[in-house]
């Protein structure tokens, strides 16, 4: 896991908040302890453990493709994990 970098975390949070101004979604997971990450089946080096990943569920009517394109423009990768979208820096 990379070292904790406050500036990177604030940049990431800013990008996620910018998405929230354009799209309606709910955050289902963000910062996780090692124990919680293990309990939900997260990878051993999950970005969730450094606050550099967030899982979201789009509200009804939101377009996934537009969301992913906008996330990319904000420097985020949006991975479709079936029941949610996983966001992390590019």
C-alpha positions as CSV (number, residue, x, y, z in Angstrom):
1,X,0.0,0.0,0.0
2,X,1.4,3.4,-0.9
3,X,2.2,5.9,1.9
4,X,-0.5,8.1,3.3
5,X,-0.5,11.4,1.3
6,X,-3.0,14.1,2.6
7,X,-2.8,16.2,-0.6
8,X,-3.7,13.2,-2.8
9,X,-6.6,12.3,-0.5
10,X,-8.0,15.8,-0.6
11,X,-7.7,15.8,-4.4
12,X,-9.6,12.5,-4.6
13,X,-12.3,13.7,-2.2
14,X,-12.7,16.9,-4.3
15,X,-13.2,14.8,-7.4
16,X,-15.8,12.6,-5.8
17,X,-17.7,15.7,-4.4
18,X,-17.6,17.2,-7.9
19,X,-19.3,14.0,-9.2
20,X,-21.9,14.5,-6.5
21,X,-22.8,17.9,-7.9
22,X,-23.6,16.4,-11.3
23,X,-25.0,12.9,-10.4
24,X,-27.2,11.4,-7.7
25,X,-25.5,8.5,-5.9
26,X,-25.0,7.0,-2.5
27,X,-21.7,6.0,-1.0
28,X,-21.7,2.4,0.2
29,X,-18.0,2.2,1.3
30,X,-15.1,4.5,1.6
31,X,-12.4,4.3,4.3
32,X,-12.0,0.8,5.8
33,X,-10.0,-0.6,8.6
34,X,-7.9,-3.7,7.8
35,X,-10.4,-5.8,9.7
36,X,-13.4,-4.4,7.8
37,X,-11.6,-4.7,4.5
38,X,-10.9,-8.4,5.1
39,X,-14.5,-9.0,6.2
40,X,-15.9,-7.7,3.0
41,X,-13.4,-9.6,0.8
42,X,-11.3,-6.5,-0.2
43,X,-7.8,-7.0,-1.6
44,X,-4.9,-6.9,0.9
45,X,-3.6,-3.7,-0.7
46,X,-7.1,-2.1,-1.1
47,X,-7.1,1.7,-1.7
48,X,-10.1,1.8,0.7
49,X,-7.6,1.4,3.6
50,X,-6.0,4.8,2.7
51,X,-9.3,6.6,1.8
52,X,-8.3,6.5,-1.9
53,X,-11.2,4.4,-3.1
54,X,-14.9,4.8,-2.8
55,X,-17.8,2.5,-3.8
56,X,-21.1,4.2,-5.0
57,X,-24.5,3.2,-6.2
58,X,-26.1,5.4,-8.8
59,X,-29.7,6.5,-8.0
60,X,-32.4,5.6,-10.5
61,X,-32.2,7.4,-13.8
62,X,-28.5,8.2,-13.7
63,X,-26.6,7.2,-16.8
64,X,-23.6,4.9,-16.0
65,X,-21.7,5.7,-19.1
66,X,-22.0,9.5,-18.5
67,X,-20.9,8.9,-14.9
68,X,-17.8,7.0,-16.0
69,X,-16.9,9.5,-18.6
70,X,-17.2,12.4,-16.2
71,X,-15.3,10.5,-13.5
72,X,-12.5,10.0,-16.0
73,X,-12.4,13.7,-16.8
74,X,-12.0,14.4,-13.1
75,X,-9.0,12.0,-12.9
76,X,-10.9,9.0,-11.6
77,X,-11.3,5.4,-12.8
78,X,-14.8,4.0,-12.4
79,X,-14.9,0.3,-12.3
80,X,-18.3,-1.5,-12.6
81,X,-18.2,-4.2,-9.9
82,X,-21.8,-5.5,-10.6
83,X,-23.8,-4.1,-7.7
84,X,-21.8,-0.9,-7.4
85,X,-19.2,1.3,-9.0
86,X,-15.7,1.5,-7.5
87,X,-13.9,4.9,-7.9
88,X,-10.2,5.4,-7.5
89,X,-7.6,7.7,-9.0
90,X,-6.4,7.0,-12.5
